[in-house]
């Protein structure tokens, strides 16, 4: 059996969820053609520096961009994404973690703002495509593990989120 190694991540992102099931989204700077997905709502993240593991990179990015320390980050998904020019493809390692703080109180050093959103608001936002893909995957995972009564009501318990 031939095993194909997983692609090396060229970027990392943190999908942070609070106890209400909301996602922390980052409004990226607009009019910056050198960055991926300018002017969209995305997840906090960035590329690894030389010699850095993806886990080290996302830990550093969270601290640099918002002075966040999240102890329970776990790999969630590896997504293929286009580069800033729309051509060259890369892979973003998305990590999942829990945080319940005040997004507006964070000292943001990149982008415009951070805000908590329910997943059902995403269709009304200008979303970064790969961030939306990660959130939709997370929502599908929650639905597949919810009890039948919870599925009918669209409710997930804290343990499932």
N, C-alpha and C positions, 0 to 999 in steps of 0.2 A: 504494500500500500504506500503510495507516494503522498507525502504530506507537504503541502505548500505552506511556507512560513507566512505568518501574518505580516502585512505591510508595516513598515516603521512609521509611526505617527510623525507628521510634520507640524502638527499643532495639538493643543489640548484645550479643553473647555470644562467648566464645572456647571452641572445642572443642579441647582440648589432648590430644594422644595421645603416649604414650611409645614407646620402641623395642620394648616387649613387646606393643604394640597395645592397651594399656589407656587408658581415658578418665579424665581428672581431673574428678571431680564435686564439686559444692558443695552441702552440706546447708543449705538455707535456713532462716531463723528460722521457727518455728511461732508461731501466735497473733498474727500481725501482719497484720490484714486489709487494711492499706494497701499491701502488697506483692503482686506477682503470685506465685502458686503457693507460698504459705507452707508450710513443713514438708516440702518435696519435695527430692529430689536433682535438681540442675540444672547449668548451666554458669555460670562466672563471667561477669558482664556487668552492663549497666545502660544507662540512657538518655543520649543526647547532651545536653550542656549547650548553652546558647545560642551559636550560631556555630560549633559543633564539628562536624567531619565524623564519620561513623561510625567510620572508622579511628582518628581521634584519640580518640574516646570509648572504644573498647575498649582502646586503649593506656593511657589514664588509669585506667579501671576496674580493669584487671589490676594496675596499680601501687597504687592506693588500697586495693583489697581484699586483696591478697596480696603486694605488693611484687615482682611478677613483671614482667620485661621479656622479651618474646618477639619476636625479630627477624624471624621468617619467617611472620607471620600473613598469610593470604590469604583473600579472600572465598570462602565455601563455599556458603551457601544463604541465601535471603531467605524467612523463614517467616511466615505470617499467624498471629497469636496474639490471644486475648481479653485485655482489660484486667483490672485487679485486681477490678473489679466483675462480671466475666464477660460484660459487654456489649460496650462499645466495642472495636473491633478495632484492632490495630496490626500492625507488621511488625518482626521482629527479624532483623538482619543477623548471621548466624553466620560467624565466621572460624575457619579451621583452622590449627593450629600444632603444633609439636613441642616437648616439654619432658620431661626425664628426671629431675627432682629429687624430693626427699622431700616429699610433700604435707604430712605432719604437722609439718614444720619451718617451714612458711610462717607468717608473722605475720598471720593472718586478722583482718580488722577488721569484717567483716559475715558473718552466718550462723553456723553451728555448727561445721562442720569441712569439710576437703577430704580426698578419698580417691581412690585409683586403683581402677578397677573394670574387669573384663573385660566386654565387651558382653553375654555370655550370662548375666550376673548381673542385668541390668536388670529382667527380669520379677519378680524377688523384691524389688525396691526400689519405694518410692513415688516415682515419677519425675514430673518436670515434663513434661507432654505434648509440648511443642515441643522440649525437649532430647532426649527419647527419639526423636522424629521425626528430628532432625538426626543422631543417632548411627546409627539404622537406615539412613538415607540413605547415610551414610559407609560402613557395613558393606556395603550393596548395591553401592556404587561399587567397593569393594575386591574383592568377589566377581566383578564384571563384568570386572575387569582382571587377575585371577589366572590363572595357567597352569592347564590342566586337572588336572594332578597335584596342584597346590596346592589347588584347589577340592575335590577328593576328600578331602584330608586336613584341610581347613579352615585352611590355612597361607597367610600372606601374607608377602612379603619386606619388609624395611625400606623399600625404594624405593617399594613400592606403598602403604604406610600413610601 
